[in-house]
């Protein structure tokens, strides 16, 4: 059995969560077109058993990390530190890019750090479905000349193009080891965490610009009944004006967010769900050590 930990790193919004979900064949990490969607290191587990008696196959434990960016608050600092800390803690790094080197400062910053990391690295040029061949060639040649990557792959995480080939290549980097997680487990995060992330994803999708980045979700109650799970969740925002935006006229916005989240949670849990949402204001929580700790972003 070949096993190993693979860190997925890159700027915000390059498709890290989409790539992990595609490799797993199941949605574990939330995805939106907004940067900084991922706040925690999300673990996804891929297991393939070739021969149970001989214990052969592969187990890949992926760590989908927050987009590495210049922090503007303590939450941002936590997110950046979470991503950078994986560099020396994994067996392989996947560095995702989707544009020419130097177009933005983010890729330069990450590359400079990766130069000093001995962990094997694969560069993944993502979103090739929306790139012209010549543009892809330019990106490929730029990074190839750096001579710090063990391989370079072009993928479309959204459409699954070249993802199986990438996984075969990842497997070649892994060594024999124990199975860290049982077969069939796709994440070791508790259901409460996944539920809170689904609610946050719907907020990101339903709301505009700054508001969703200032929200946090707390699951206050989670009661499993015979044929239904009752969930009570609080949406915390930073301003009173944001609370009004989240609730919407006659509560319609909040109802829409709740319905979309409930339907996805039901699909995840395989049972009916009663979801109740409240909105509360906690000013400047992204710069509060106490609040960050309460919401699970800091120990």
PyMOL commands that set and color helices and strands:
alter all, ss='L'
color gray80, all
select helices_A, chain A and resi 16-24+74-84+105-114+128-130+133-144+163-173+191-206+210-213+240-247+249-269+285-287+289-294
alter helices_A, ss='H'
color red, helices_A
select strands_A, chain A and resi 2-10+42-51+56-64+92-97+120-125+151-154+175-176+216-224+228-237+272-281
alter strands_A, ss='S'
color yellow, strands_A
deselect
rebuild
show_as cartoon
